[in-house]
Amino acid sequence: MDVQQVCEVIRYELIRRKISQRELERRYDWGHGYLSNVLSGRLDLKVKTLFQVLEAFELSPSEFFEMVQRAEEIHSEPRSPRSGRLVREGQMEKLFDLMVEAGMVAQELREQKEDEEPGEEPPRRSAGGRRGG
């Protein structure tokens, strides 16, 4: 798994979810063009940035990295050795395992919180949008 493949999945998800790079830059107070520079490999992808992107996508690390693995299986072409680095060479698998574990722990904590504090369901809207007449 390499950073270029991670960036490709981020680009794909931005398009699929109809979220602009500029929208994320504003949401997380990143500079104009920051995300474009990260995704193109001109700037290194930081773990903090990756977690913020996953938060915007409402994905756990394990869900995201499963997507990256599936994309790698589909695109098994050689990658440029000059792409941005998230961690030192050989450490990507350790980071992957750590992020998967963090995602599982976060899911367990969410489930515990839901069990402890049952909340009300938000009111549901009809398919037409507005109510009443």
Buried (B, 14 or more C-beta within 10 A) or exposed (E): BBBBBBBBBBBEBBEEEEBEBEEBBEEBEBEEBBBBBBBBBEBBBEEEBBBBBBEBBEBBBBBBBBBBBEBBEEEEEEBEEEBBBBBEEEEBEEBBEEBBEBBEEEEEEEEEEEEEEEEEEEEEEEEEEEEEE
